[in-house]
Amino acid sequence: MLIVGERIHITAPTIQRAIAARDVATIQRIARAQAARGATFLDLGIGPQRRNGPEVMAWMVDAVQEAADVGLSLDTTNLAAMEAGLRRARRPAMVNATSAEAERLQEVPAMAARYGAKLIALMMGPEGVPVTAEERVAIASERLVPRAVAVGIPMENLYLDPLVLTVAGCQPYCREAIEAVRAVKRAIDPPPKTICGLSNVSHSVAREHRSLLNRVYLVMLMAAGLGAVIADPLDGHLMATVRRIAQRTARTPADSLLLALYDATAAGEELEPSRVDRNDPDQVAIWRAVEVLLNRTPYDAVYPRR
């Protein structure tokens, strides 16, 4: 599982202030922390940066490369800023991202190909994010993959993103993203890799529930075939879950339940309720998260809105 650290993003007030002040120390501290906790790439999300995009991205790339020996995921809608980052990157970077929207699909894959970069391709078009897995896979197979092939991007450098949306407002989409990961591995030969922005699923969810929802969802996505994830490597529980699923180890009954969830999802089945010890609050919390993420129980019935 390739982990792309999500912490350097302009949506965070700390990063906004660091960019505005060109505060290298703060950016480097966060970069080092993520690399130390297992991130193999770091996402550098600078936003559109319409006025100073190339300068900001070049500054950010230089700052992070001085601090951490990791790959860089360049996250901006500003194509000039994207190219400035690609020029400064010391190793092949990851371009985050193209969609099937005509202008992006024309420009972004070609740029990634010129620099030998990995490409994240979002399974969405001008109409937005489709609900069903079938619609998302159709966008991938009919538009995203052919364009990547046309510009010479090797399939091992293409990462399809089914687009994770918040369970708090888009509950039916959550199960479909899992099935899109599964389906795209079967529909396209050779299969491209898959990636998602994990924390999106718990956006707008109360803080005390976010980590568990992220972990449970990631287990199901991994079982469906997810190869990479943009996530928070500073969440120790999340990183421990990734290791235990990969190593097939369980330290607690809750870990055993997550392994059972992984196996059931990988087989295209659902976790049996009988596997849940109702006297174990950790297992009950996992089960409730599964029920919500698979759209079997209304979100508000488990996580009341404040």
BAFI-3210 file (N, C-alpha, C; in Angstrom, 3 decimals, decimal comma, padded with zeros to 6 digits):
// residues 306
n [1|2|3|4|5|6|7|8|9|10|11|12|13|14|15|16|17|18|19|20|21|22|23|24|25|26|27|28|29|30|31|32|33|34|35|36|37|38|39|40|41|42|43|44|45|46|47|48|49|50|51|52|53|54|55|56|57|58|59|60|61|62|63|64|65|66|67|68|69|70|71|72|73|74|75|76|77|78|79|80|81|82|83|84|85|86|87|88|89|90|91|92|93|94|95|96|97|98|99|100|101|102|103|104|105|106|107|108|109|110|111|112|113|114|115|116|117|118|119|120|121|122|123|124|125|126|127|128|129|130|131|132|133|134|135|136|137|138|139|140|141|142|143|144|145|146|147|148|149|150|151|152|153|154|155|156|157|158|159|160|161|162|163|164|165|166|167|168|169|170|171|172|173|174|175|176|177|178|179|180|181|182|183|184|185|186|187|188|189|190|191|192|193|194|195|196|197|198|199|200|201|202|203|204|205|206|207|208|209|210|211|212|213|214|215|216|217|218|219|220|221|222|223|224|225|226|227|228|229|230|231|232|233|234|235|236|237|238|239|240|241|242|243|244|245|246|247|248|249|250|251|252|253|254|255|256|257|258|259|260|261|262|263|264|265|266|267|268|269|270|271|272|273|274|275|276|277|278|279|280|281|282|283|284|285|286|287|288|289|290|291|292|293|294|295|296|297|298|299|300|301|302|303|304|305|306]
n.u [000,846|000,758|001,393|000,289|001,038|-001,198|-000,992|000,126|-001,472|-003,342|-005,852|-005,670|-005,369|-002,822|-001,058|-001,876|-001,028|001,707|002,437|001,771|003,596|005,933|007,110|009,417|010,278|007,990|006,679|008,667|008,849|006,363|006,535|008,740|007,676|005,554|006,909|008,467|006,551|005,719|004,858|005,275|005,040|004,418|001,696|001,405|-000,516|-001,473|-003,589|-005,388|-003,785|-003,608|-002,184|000,520|001,320|003,429|005,766|005,117|004,729|007,260|008,806|007,657|008,214|011,042|011,465|010,333|011,812|014,319|013,942|012,864|013,255|011,385|008,778|006,920|003,652|001,973|-000,344|-002,537|-004,656|-003,569|-001,899|000,563|001,850|001,935|003,716|006,014|006,593|007,083|009,401|011,210|011,273|013,168|012,977|010,843|007,619|004,220|001,275|-001,456|-004,419|-005,909|-009,106|-011,969|-012,864|-012,767|-010,650|-008,814|-008,219|-006,958|-004,621|-003,309|-002,558|-000,681|001,309|002,160|003,226|005,397|007,213|007,661|006,011|003,869|000,330|-002,643|-005,938|-009,127|-012,265|-014,406|-016,461|-017,359|-019,897|-019,795|-019,428|-020,276|-022,924|-023,004|-020,926|-020,570|-020,878|-018,681|-016,551|-016,939|-016,234|-013,527|-012,595|-013,359|-012,481|-010,375|-008,267|-007,707|-006,709|-004,430|-002,891|-002,578|-000,859|001,379|001,747|002,829|000,967|001,514|002,041|-000,327|-002,947|-006,101|-008,787|-011,605|-013,078|-013,828|-016,479|-018,091|-019,520|-021,327|-022,946|-023,231|-024,002|-024,893|-022,894|-020,642|-020,421|-020,438|-017,992|-016,197|-016,964|-016,352|-013,559|-013,095|-014,310|-012,925|-010,490|-011,109|-012,195|-010,363|-007,525|-004,075|-004,649|-004,996|-003,529|-005,061|-006,303|-007,233|-008,648|-008,736|-009,643|-011,763|-014,105|-014,921|-015,340|-016,841|-017,853|-018,192|-015,319|-014,533|-015,333|-014,052|-011,504|-012,013|-014,041|-012,535|-010,587|-012,080|-013,301|-011,042|-010,052|-012,019|-011,746|-009,093|-009,437|-010,961|-009,099|-007,612|-004,690|-003,198|-003,227|-004,330|-003,793|-003,752|-000,756|-000,025|-001,960|-001,918|-003,453|-004,644|-002,414|-001,431|-003,507|-003,280|-000,810|-001,396|-003,401|-001,961|000,026|-001,448|-002,005|-003,269|-003,857|-005,842|-009,320|-010,843|-009,104|-009,122|-011,742|-011,655|-009,934|-011,597|-013,595|-012,128|-011,577|-014,158|-015,061|-013,168|-013,908|-016,225|-018,406|-020,515|-019,793|-020,528|-023,045|-022,833|-020,164|-019,539|-018,832|-021,082|-020,691|-018,348|-017,270|-015,582|-015,743|-018,454|-018,571|-017,090|-018,768|-021,067|-020,027|-019,459|-022,075|-023,119|-021,348|-021,794|-024,278|-026,489|-027,600|-029,040|-027,032|-027,563|-028,771|-026,812|-024,701|-025,581|-026,424|-024,988]
n.v [-001,199|002,019|004,985|008,212|011,134|013,461|015,906|018,392|020,756|023,370|023,809|023,517|025,634|026,062|025,475|027,317|029,695|029,211|029,125|031,753|033,198|032,158|030,172|028,096|026,343|025,326|023,899|021,982|020,638|019,331|017,761|016,075|014,693|013,218|011,581|010,105|008,565|006,788|007,618|007,450|009,094|012,605|014,738|017,825|020,339|023,168|024,623|026,739|029,076|031,460|033,844|033,572|030,994|029,261|030,123|029,609|026,811|025,874|026,824|025,331|022,666|022,676|023,186|020,913|018,812|019,278|018,399|015,795|012,549|011,627|010,787|013,187|014,434|016,461|018,869|020,787|023,006|024,735|024,816|025,873|026,136|023,454|022,446|023,860|022,678|020,033|020,386|020,988|018,773|016,147|013,461|011,225|012,542|012,689|013,483|015,293|016,373|014,698|014,924|013,660|015,853|017,982|019,942|019,538|016,834|016,942|018,448|017,727|014,863|014,768|016,479|015,089|012,820|013,940|014,448|012,028|011,326|009,927|009,583|010,736|010,005|011,156|009,632|011,107|013,347|016,299|016,496|015,935|013,801|010,513|008,467|005,599|002,634|001,487|003,623|005,181|003,494|003,298|005,878|005,768|003,632|004,401|007,012|008,025|006,057|005,469|008,006|008,284|006,157|007,039|009,222|008,043|007,163|004,751|001,884|001,208|003,616|004,928|005,990|005,384|007,170|006,646|008,518|009,418|010,393|012,341|010,477|011,685|013,297|012,171|009,444|007,126|007,030|005,905|003,064|002,540|003,564|001,692|-000,533|000,421|000,453|-002,309|-003,143|-001,822|-003,049|-005,408|-004,754|-003,552|-004,309|-004,437|-004,103|-000,836|001,013|001,933|004,647|006,738|009,606|009,294|010,558|012,105|010,680|010,944|013,592|016,406|014,873|014,254|014,826|012,730|010,414|010,174|008,908|006,138|005,642|006,222|004,178|001,771|002,032|002,095|-000,509|-001,981|-000,881|-001,599|-004,352|-004,562|-003,995|-001,633|000,266|002,413|005,241|008,448|009,875|010,366|009,998|010,444|009,498|007,160|004,868|004,336|003,766|001,530|-000,243|-000,586|-001,927|-004,280|-005,492|-005,948|-007,690|-009,694|-009,950|-009,947|-008,186|-007,704|-008,501|-006,733|-006,185|-008,711|-008,774|-006,772|-008,008|-010,104|-008,617|-007,617|-010,019|-010,897|-008,788|-008,906|-011,276|-010,560|-010,595|-010,036|-008,967|-011,210|-010,781|-012,385|-012,547|-010,503|-009,510|-008,534|-007,597|-006,288|-003,117|-001,953|-003,646|-003,416|-000,733|-000,816|-002,462|-000,857|001,250|-000,075|-000,746|001,792|002,797|001,043|001,759|000,622|001,315|004,335|007,261|009,296|007,862|006,577|008,367|011,037|014,266|017,390]
n.w [000,000|-001,071|000,554|000,554|002,011|003,462|004,729|004,014|002,907|001,492|002,504|005,206|007,986|009,164|007,082|005,178|006,436|006,550|003,830|003,065|004,584|003,697|005,251|005,829|007,847|009,167|007,096|006,541|008,993|009,135|006,861|007,485|009,686|008,546|006,701|008,465|009,662|007,778|005,227|001,741|-000,372|-000,531|-000,523|-002,036|-001,653|-003,060|-003,942|-006,335|-006,696|-008,369|-008,907|-008,041|-008,593|-009,921|-008,565|-005,870|-005,873|-006,706|-004,580|-002,481|-003,268|-003,201|-000,463|000,797|-000,338|000,736|003,275|003,427|002,099|-000,083|-002,468|-004,433|-004,581|-006,662|-006,249|-007,650|-009,472|-011,202|-014,080|-014,900|-012,457|-011,740|-013,687|-012,987|-010,536|-011,354|-012,818|-010,781|-009,184|-007,828|-008,228|-010,142|-010,073|-008,778|-010,412|-009,454|-010,257|-013,107|-014,768|-016,577|-017,869|-020,676|-021,231|-019,118|-019,540|-021,967|-021,458|-018,948|-018,717|-020,833|-019,912|-017,610|-018,844|-020,260|-018,240|-017,102|-014,982|-012,419|-012,719|-011,370|-012,028|-012,077|-011,706|-013,073|-014,960|-016,862|-015,837|-013,196|-010,259|-010,852|-009,482|-009,532|-009,573|-012,081|-013,889|-013,206|-013,816|-016,543|-017,391|-016,784|-018,442|-021,003|-021,424|-019,655|-019,430|-022,231|-023,028|-021,426|-022,402|-025,023|-024,788|-023,880|-021,233|-019,005|-017,865|-015,248|-014,113|-013,891|-011,897|-010,977|-009,614|-007,747|-006,473|-003,436|-001,416|001,172|003,814|005,393|003,855|001,366|001,358|-000,235|-002,176|-001,073|-000,871|-003,588|-004,463|-003,436|-004,945|-007,458|-007,421|-007,290|-009,678|-011,741|-011,770|-012,929|-015,359|-017,040|-018,898|-019,257|-015,698|-014,320|-011,565|-008,424|-006,431|-003,656|-001,967|001,236|003,648|002,900|003,226|005,843|006,145|007,609|009,632|013,132|015,158|016,911|015,698|013,288|012,736|013,093|011,150|008,845|009,001|008,878|006,396|004,751|005,061|003,676|001,115|000,518|000,419|-001,854|-003,742|-003,755|-004,372|-003,471|-001,240|-000,302|002,644|006,247|007,637|010,230|011,849|014,042|014,614|012,163|010,516|011,846|011,364|008,570|008,480|009,923|008,433|006,066|007,024|008,073|010,839|014,179|017,048|018,816|019,568|018,019|015,900|014,723|013,816|011,870|010,042|009,300|008,066|005,926|004,520|003,862|002,224|000,166|-000,992|-002,176|-000,560|002,362|005,679|008,251|010,697|012,942|013,500|015,170|018,409|020,625|023,133|023,140|022,935|020,998|018,796|018,239|017,486|015,118|013,570|013,384|011,897|009,486|008,666|008,151|006,159|004,080|003,424|004,643|007,007|008,049|008,059|009,997|011,997|013,358|013,738|015,046|013,860|014,809]
ca.u [000,000|001,495|000,770|000,570|000,688|-002,142|-000,974|000,581|-002,554|-003,717|-007,103|-005,330|-004,921|-001,372|-000,382|-002,179|-000,140|003,095|002,621|001,737|004,815|007,071|007,643|010,027|010,414|006,735|006,487|009,633|008,495|005,236|007,047|009,545|006,807|004,816|007,860|008,890|005,458|005,446|004,455|006,281|004,842|003,742|000,849|001,627|-001,741|-001,345|-004,771|-005,210|-002,660|-003,675|-001,218|001,918|001,370|004,720|006,734|004,731|004,990|008,709|009,248|007,192|008,980|012,399|011,422|010,064|012,917|015,421|013,614|012,426|013,592|010,148|008,208|006,030|002,392|001,756|-001,795|-002,972|-005,349|-002,792|-000,991|001,904|002,417|002,230|004,944|007,130|006,922|007,667|010,772|012,071|011,279|014,404|012,603|009,533|006,561|002,852|000,445|-002,765|-004,914|-006,766|-010,440|-012,364|-013,243|-012,009|-009,403|-007,883|-007,796|-006,042|-003,365|-002,621|-001,824|000,480|002,345|002,695|004,038|006,652|008,134|007,739|005,337|002,660|-000,840|-003,921|-007,031|-010,391|-013,362|-015,506|-016,442|-017,914|-021,182|-019,553|-019,121|-021,425|-023,241|-022,764|-019,608|-020,539|-020,652|-017,306|-015,651|-017,085|-015,395|-012,138|-012,233|-013,649|-011,847|-009,134|-007,212|-007,263|-005,893|-003,124|-002,180|-002,263|000,286|002,548|001,901|002,742|-000,152|001,952|002,096|-001,666|-003,710|-007,484|-009,394|-013,059|-013,605|-014,500|-017,255|-018,402|-020,664|-022,277|-023,861|-023,316|-023,883|-024,966|-021,690|-019,513|-020,330|-020,144|-016,551|-015,568|-017,240|-015,623|-012,184|-013,137|-014,710|-011,937|-009,420|-011,581|-012,652|-009,270|-006,397|-003,728|-005,361|-004,259|-003,576|-006,142|-005,944|-008,346|-008,465|-009,493|-010,260|-013,004|-015,280|-015,351|-015,466|-018,058|-018,210|-017,616|-013,917|-014,322|-015,684|-013,403|-010,441|-012,594|-014,654|-011,453|-009,938|-012,998|-013,465|-009,805|-009,990|-012,870|-011,136|-007,931|-009,929|-011,449|-007,950|-006,971|-003,242|-002,560|-004,206|-003,951|-004,324|-002,976|000,152|000,139|-002,987|-001,264|-004,401|-004,806|-001,203|-001,366|-004,479|-002,682|000,224|-001,966|-004,065|-000,918|000,777|-002,410|-001,805|-004,324|-003,487|-007,060|-010,514|-011,250|-008,251|-009,626|-012,959|-011,257|-009,440|-012,777|-014,217|-011,289|-011,765|-015,504|-015,124|-012,351|-014,665|-017,464|-019,469|-020,687|-019,416|-021,647|-023,269|-022,432|-018,741|-019,402|-019,101|-021,873|-020,220|-017,086|-017,640|-014,774|-016,319|-019,762|-018,305|-016,692|-019,951|-021,926|-019,393|-019,681|-023,469|-023,312|-020,559|-022,433|-025,597|-027,533|-028,185|-028,900|-025,946|-028,045|-029,191|-025,613|-023,898|-026,522|-025,847|-025,003]
ca.v [000,000|003,274|006,003|009,602|011,955|014,509|016,990|019,686|021,169|024,749|023,867|023,582|026,988|026,085|025,502|028,630|030,702|028,917|029,559|033,215|033,739|031,384|029,595|026,819|025,463|024,627|022,922|020,894|019,859|018,459|016,797|015,063|013,879|012,266|010,598|009,239|007,666|005,790|008,133|007,293|010,311|013,686|015,565|019,257|020,956|024,632|025,282|027,330|030,018|032,074|034,924|033,204|029,542|028,631|030,458|028,913|025,386|025,666|027,017|024,207|021,480|022,817|023,074|019,534|017,948|019,465|017,818|014,397|011,812|010,970|011,284|014,329|014,481|017,883|018,986|022,135|023,135|025,686|023,996|026,459|025,752|022,025|022,231|024,373|021,643|018,887|020,741|021,039|017,493|015,383|012,115|011,310|012,964|012,259|014,617|015,176|015,190|015,012|014,336|013,464|017,147|018,033|020,697|018,841|015,582|017,276|019,039|017,174|013,628|015,047|017,040|013,996|011,976|014,627|014,408|010,667|011,348|009,165|010,417|010,417|010,336|011,102|009,028|012,059|014,183|017,640|016,415|015,673|012,434|009,612|007,684|004,162|002,127|001,250|004,899|005,619|002,631|003,670|007,063|005,319|002,777|005,039|008,315|008,259|005,119|005,706|009,213|007,990|005,305|007,834|010,114|007,244|006,886|003,316|001,576|001,197|004,999|005,493|005,708|005,808|007,570|006,552|009,703|009,203|011,534|012,214|009,665|012,557|013,927|011,407|008,072|006,080|007,002|005,250|001,676|002,532|003,775|000,381|-001,394|000,953|-000,064|-003,725|-003,329|-001,314|-004,043|-006,491|-004,264|-003,009|-005,236|-004,710|-003,196|000,271|001,089|002,761|005,511|007,599|010,509|008,571|011,393|012,690|009,921|011,397|015,047|016,891|013,960|014,658|014,416|011,483|009,266|010,238|007,914|004,806|005,563|006,137|002,867|000,728|002,216|001,702|-001,974|-002,456|-000,455|-002,469|-005,674|-004,461|-003,894|-000,320|000,135|003,584|006,057|009,749|009,752|010,999|009,024|010,739|008,740|005,899|003,757|004,046|003,118|000,190|-001,073|-000,938|-002,953|-005,545|-006,118|-006,429|-008,780|-010,684|-010,119|-009,361|-008,072|-007,573|-009,000|-005,763|-006,455|-009,930|-008,421|-006,049|-009,016|-010,801|-007,672|-007,624|-011,274|-010,933|-007,823|-009,426|-012,359|-010,023|-010,946|-009,099|-009,469|-011,815|-010,186|-013,315|-012,363|-009,355|-009,689|-007,363|-007,126|-005,577|-001,834|-001,670|-004,398|-002,817|000,514|-001,207|-002,954|000,273|001,967|-000,869|-000,606|003,126|002,942|000,240|002,353|-000,253|002,034|005,765|007,935|010,030|006,942|006,141|009,537|012,172|015,562|018,354]
ca.w [000,000|-001,174|001,389|000,186|003,157|003,074|005,706|003,488|002,009|001,785|003,250|006,628|008,333|009,400|005,782|004,592|007,037|006,169|002,442|003,021|005,203|003,189|006,481|005,465|009,012|009,411|006,020|006,696|010,183|008,788|005,883|008,193|010,532|007,708|006,173|009,563|010,041|006,755|003,911|000,692|-001,151|000,182|-001,372|-001,845|-002,141|-002,962|-004,480|-007,674|-006,690|-009,695|-009,103|-007,779|-008,574|-010,179|-007,507|-004,640|-006,003|-006,710|-003,192|-001,681|-003,658|-002,668|000,991|001,198|-000,752|001,678|004,573|003,406|000,884|-000,487|-003,702|-004,275|-005,320|-006,912|-006,189|-007,982|-010,752|-011,988|-014,886|-014,862|-011,161|-011,824|-014,453|-012,190|-009,568|-012,054|-013,176|-009,599|-008,480|-008,024|-008,678|-010,793|-009,152|-009,042|-010,801|-008,830|-010,955|-014,250|-014,818|-017,975|-018,440|-021,930|-021,163|-018,210|-020,157|-023,045|-021,011|-017,778|-019,007|-021,685|-019,054|-016,798|-019,718|-020,587|-017,103|-016,563|-013,685|-012,191|-012,946|-010,745|-012,944|-011,350|-012,469|-013,178|-016,144|-016,655|-015,139|-011,783|-009,851|-010,989|-008,295|-009,624|-009,946|-013,523|-014,574|-012,942|-014,586|-017,945|-017,613|-016,767|-019,575|-022,291|-021,583|-018,919|-019,829|-023,612|-023,128|-020,839|-023,367|-026,211|-024,548|-023,526|-019,802|-018,726|-016,991|-013,845|-013,631|-013,886|-010,686|-011,115|-008,344|-007,873|-005,794|-002,156|-000,939|002,595|004,211|006,070|002,914|000,108|001,837|-001,268|-002,995|-000,401|-001,332|-005,020|-004,651|-003,214|-006,098|-008,615|-007,315|-007,655|-011,075|-012,693|-011,854|-013,790|-016,658|-017,853|-018,973|-017,865|-014,798|-013,731|-010,106|-007,906|-005,302|-003,246|-000,844|002,255|004,687|002,394|003,657|007,165|006,163|008,280|010,710|014,416|015,256|017,638|014,857|011,984|012,539|012,931|009,828|007,857|009,057|008,400|004,953|004,077|005,032|002,576|-000,153|000,289|000,036|-003,232|-004,637|-003,726|-004,320|-002,868|-000,543|000,234|004,002|007,309|008,247|011,652|012,561|014,378|014,500|010,736|010,005|012,441|010,643|007,276|008,714|010,392|007,294|005,145|007,647|008,551|012,274|015,001|018,453|019,616|018,876|016,993|014,744|014,084|013,097|010,658|009,096|008,773|007,135|004,717|003,785|003,294|001,124|-000,935|-001,629|-002,711|000,381|003,455|006,992|008,973|012,026|013,998|013,809|016,058|019,836|021,015|024,440|022,919|022,317|019,810|017,681|017,923|016,754|013,763|012,877|013,075|010,790|008,271|008,280|007,578|004,939|003,033|003,185|005,164|008,129|007,795|008,773|011,163|013,050|014,087|014,062|015,008|013,502|015,905]
c.u [000,876|000,730|001,239|000,101|-000,100|-001,951|-000,531|-000,417|-003,083|-005,062|-006,865|-004,823|-003,421|-000,599|-000,660|-001,206|001,306|003,382|002,684|003,025|006,084|007,860|008,158|010,016|009,136|006,483|007,423|009,324|007,377|005,669|007,835|008,663|006,064|005,732|008,272|007,814|005,003|004,973|005,585|006,183|004,210|002,960|001,098|000,456|-001,710|-002,584|-004,498|-004,022|-002,558|-002,591|000,232|002,143|002,732|005,744|006,407|005,050|006,479|009,275|008,883|007,991|010,391|012,421|011,255|011,227|014,143|015,202|013,359|012,742|012,386|009,733|007,227|004,796|002,015|000,272|-002,198|-003,730|-004,629|-001,725|000,423|002,593|002,789|003,542|006,158|007,561|007,578|009,122|011,714|012,186|012,524|014,149|011,227|008,427|005,240|002,031|-000,972|-003,609|-005,560|-008,148|-010,752|-012,925|-012,272|-010,668|-008,375|-007,348|-006,829|-004,661|-002,614|-001,919|-000,586|001,629|002,983|003,619|005,387|007,681|008,247|007,061|004,210|001,477|-002,031|-005,025|-008,353|-011,502|-014,577|-015,345|-017,011|-019,207|-021,013|-019,269|-020,353|-021,684|-022,724|-021,336|-019,503|-020,252|-019,215|-016,315|-015,757|-016,245|-013,933|-011,764|-012,415|-012,883|-010,476|-007,999|-006,788|-006,395|-004,500|-002,281|-001,730|-001,046|001,505|002,781|001,796|001,618|000,259|002,090|000,727|-002,424|-005,121|-008,092|-010,911|-013,800|-014,457|-015,197|-017,696|-019,645|-021,726|-023,283|-024,092|-023,227|-023,972|-023,698|-020,595|-019,333|-019,934|-018,662|-015,783|-015,757|-016,562|-014,177|-012,144|-013,364|-013,636|-010,771|-009,801|-011,841|-011,523|-008,074|-005,281|-004,371|-004,476|-004,305|-004,731|-005,681|-007,208|-007,905|-009,331|-010,272|-011,533|-014,229|-015,792|-015,404|-016,837|-018,580|-017,545|-016,231|-013,737|-014,646|-014,821|-012,380|-011,019|-013,251|-013,598|-010,846|-010,832|-013,164|-012,212|-009,671|-010,817|-012,298|-009,913|-008,380|-010,440|-010,313|-007,257|-005,463|-002,526|-003,640|-003,572|-004,615|-003,390|-002,049|000,408|-000,971|-002,410|-002,178|-004,589|-003,598|-001,045|-002,333|-003,923|-001,658|-000,400|-002,742|-003,021|-000,205|-000,123|-002,193|-002,926|-003,875|-004,696|-008,221|-011,017|-010,403|-008,739|-010,895|-012,641|-010,685|-010,602|-013,533|-013,446|-011,573|-013,141|-015,610|-014,334|-013,085|-015,964|-018,661|-019,584|-020,321|-020,647|-021,821|-022,811|-020,957|-018,512|-019,771|-019,802|-021,498|-018,904|-017,406|-016,824|-015,333|-017,685|-019,571|-017,895|-017,917|-020,875|-021,348|-019,600|-021,107|-023,748|-022,598|-021,143|-023,873|-026,733|-028,258|-028,013|-027,807|-026,437|-028,481|-028,012|-024,787|-024,797|-025,806|-025,993|-025,635]
c.v [001,241|004,344|007,382|010,486|013,190|015,826|018,355|020,143|022,513|024,870|023,903|024,985|027,091|026,192|026,818|029,685|030,473|029,355|031,082|033,820|033,113|030,805|028,185|025,850|024,673|023,558|021,736|020,032|018,876|017,401|015,695|014,133|012,831|011,180|009,609|008,225|006,769|006,297|007,964|008,398|011,344|014,521|017,031|019,994|022,455|025,359|025,895|028,281|030,763|033,128|034,441|031,699|028,927|028,902|029,701|027,429|025,089|025,809|025,815|022,939|021,542|022,605|021,626|018,620|018,117|018,699|016,319|013,765|010,969|011,483|012,409|014,162|015,946|018,119|020,443|022,096|024,101|024,922|024,553|026,113|024,274|021,784|022,758|023,347|020,436|019,164|020,654|019,682|016,687|013,953|012,221|011,560|012,316|013,510|014,377|016,402|015,676|014,440|014,087|014,739|017,477|018,748|020,020|017,573|015,823|017,648|018,218|015,849|013,867|015,619|015,955|013,105|012,625|014,495|013,018|010,532|010,328|010,121|009,876|010,900|010,097|010,549|009,948|012,873|015,547|017,627|016,198|014,215|011,556|008,854|006,264|003,821|001,958|002,534|005,380|004,793|002,944|004,897|006,656|004,584|003,463|006,337|008,424|007,349|005,328|006,953|008,982|007,149|006,140|008,721|009,363|007,027|005,382|003,032|001,557|002,600|005,669|005,025|006,262|006,054|007,541|007,692|009,331|010,495|011,284|011,366|010,521|013,185|013,146|009,915|007,017|005,963|006,119|003,803|001,615|002,774|002,472|-000,500|-000,890|000,487|-001,519|-003,905|-002,897|-002,296|-005,196|-006,028|-003,869|-003,944|-004,625|-003,696|-002,058|000,183|001,993|003,498|006,254|008,527|010,028|009,491|012,074|011,983|010,418|012,912|015,437|015,942|014,456|014,038|013,045|010,242|009,162|009,118|006,526|004,656|005,437|004,738|001,772|000,817|001,774|000,189|-002,515|-002,070|-001,308|-003,845|-005,689|-004,288|-002,549|-000,468|001,271|004,426|007,381|009,841|010,437|009,985|009,294|010,123|007,351|004,704|003,354|003,281|001,714|-000,757|-001,507|-002,055|-004,294|-006,253|-006,703|-007,662|-009,900|-010,990|-009,411|-009,367|-008,037|-008,226|-008,035|-005,929|-007,688|-009,646|-007,660|-007,005|-009,804|-009,916|-007,631|-008,870|-011,339|-009,992|-008,318|-010,519|-011,866|-010,336|-009,860|-009,763|-010,001|-011,160|-011,078|-013,191|-011,283|-009,742|-008,427|-006,838|-006,363|-004,249|-001,493|-002,404|-003,828|-001,526|000,223|-001,640|-001,809|001,098|001,232|-000,676|000,740|003,242|002,144|000,663|001,433|000,371|003,520|006,386|008,579|009,117|006,496|007,325|010,777|013,472|016,519|019,665]
c.w [000,000|-000,397|000,940|001,341|002,756|003,815|005,171|002,433|002,450|002,493|004,759|006,963|008,568|008,092|005,068|005,114|006,620|004,741|002,373|003,543|004,645|004,365|006,192|006,643|009,271|008,355|006,208|007,914|009,851|007,771|006,583|009,018|009,708|007,145|007,254|009,939|008,899|005,414|002,919|-000,354|-000,229|-000,814|-001,032|-002,471|-001,965|-003,470|-005,844|-007,773|-008,028|-009,934|-009,024|-007,834|-008,824|-009,073|-006,227|-004,743|-006,007|-005,303|-002,326|-001,998|-003,081|-001,159|001,430|000,837|000,132|002,969|004,541|002,054|000,479|-001,860|-003,418|-005,156|-005,445|-007,148|-006,408|-009,303|-011,687|-012,779|-014,917|-013,550|-011,149|-012,564|-013,715|-011,152|-010,208|-012,446|-011,972|-008,901|-008,836|-008,473|-009,344|-009,780|-009,528|-009,338|-010,283|-009,203|-012,249|-014,005|-016,285|-018,589|-019,566|-021,808|-020,273|-018,878|-021,307|-022,514|-019,964|-018,079|-019,871|-020,861|-018,184|-017,629|-020,024|-019,468|-016,474|-015,217|-013,627|-012,339|-012,177|-011,683|-012,234|-012,239|-012,468|-014,450|-015,841|-015,838|-013,648|-011,522|-010,031|-009,691|-008,427|-010,017|-011,451|-014,296|-014,384|-013,765|-016,074|-018,275|-017,680|-018,046|-020,922|-022,511|-020,915|-019,391|-021,287|-023,757|-022,542|-021,794|-024,564|-026,014|-024,033|-022,047|-019,577|-017,738|-015,529|-013,264|-013,573|-012,649|-010,860|-009,737|-008,493|-007,190|-004,581|-001,750|000,495|002,855|004,880|005,113|001,640|000,406|000,733|-002,114|-002,382|-000,848|-002,804|-005,289|-004,438|-004,441|-007,358|-008,605|-007,759|-009,153|-012,055|-012,826|-012,778|-015,218|-017,591|-017,770|-019,822|-016,929|-014,320|-012,211|-009,696|-006,659|-004,886|-002,131|000,305|003,188|004,218|002,960|004,999|007,275|006,724|009,344|011,997|014,594|015,889|016,802|013,593|011,769|012,305|011,559|008,741|007,823|008,484|006,882|004,210|004,013|003,864|001,218|-000,489|-000,182|-001,399|-004,235|-004,656|-003,536|-003,635|-002,214|-000,128|001,600|004,980|007,962|009,731|012,497|012,832|014,262|013,037|010,205|010,586|011,734|009,290|007,460|009,076|009,291|006,343|005,695|008,155|010,033|013,020|016,454|019,370|018,882|017,801|015,733|013,987|013,285|011,816|009,618|008,486|007,778|005,827|003,878|003,134|002,098|-000,078|-001,697|-002,260|-001,840|001,446|004,770|007,716|010,339|013,166|014,369|014,863|017,485|020,343|022,397|024,343|022,232|021,073|018,591|017,272|017,122|015,316|012,962|012,487|011,918|009,469|007,763|007,619|006,236|003,772|002,782|003,605|006,356|007,877|008,668|010,054|012,303|013,917|014,567|013,978|014,696|014,679|015,451]
res [m|l|i|v|g|e|r|i|h|i|t|a|p|t|i|q|r|a|i|a|a|r|d|v|a|t|i|q|r|i|a|r|a|q|a|a|r|g|a|t|f|l|d|l|g|i|g|p|q|r|r|n|g|p|e|v|m|a|w|m|v|d|a|v|q|e|a|a|d|v|g|l|s|l|d|t|t|n|l|a|a|m|e|a|g|l|r|r|a|r|r|p|a|m|v|n|a|t|s|a|e|a|e|r|l|q|e|v|p|a|m|a|a|r|y|g|a|k|l|i|a|l|m|m|g|p|e|g|v|p|v|t|a|e|e|r|v|a|i|a|s|e|r|l|v|p|r|a|v|a|v|g|i|p|m|e|n|l|y|l|d|p|l|v|l|t|v|a|g|c|q|p|y|c|r|e|a|i|e|a|v|r|a|v|k|r|a|i|d|p|p|p|k|t|i|c|g|l|s|n|v|s|h|s|v|a|r|e|h|r|s|l|l|n|r|v|y|l|v|m|l|m|a|a|g|l|g|a|v|i|a|d|p|l|d|g|h|l|m|a|t|v|r|r|i|a|q|r|t|a|r|t|p|a|d|s|l|l|l|a|l|y|d|a|t|a|a|g|e|e|l|e|p|s|r|v|d|r|n|d|p|d|q|v|a|i|w|r|a|v|e|v|l|l|n|r|t|p|y|d|a|v|y|p|r|r]
***
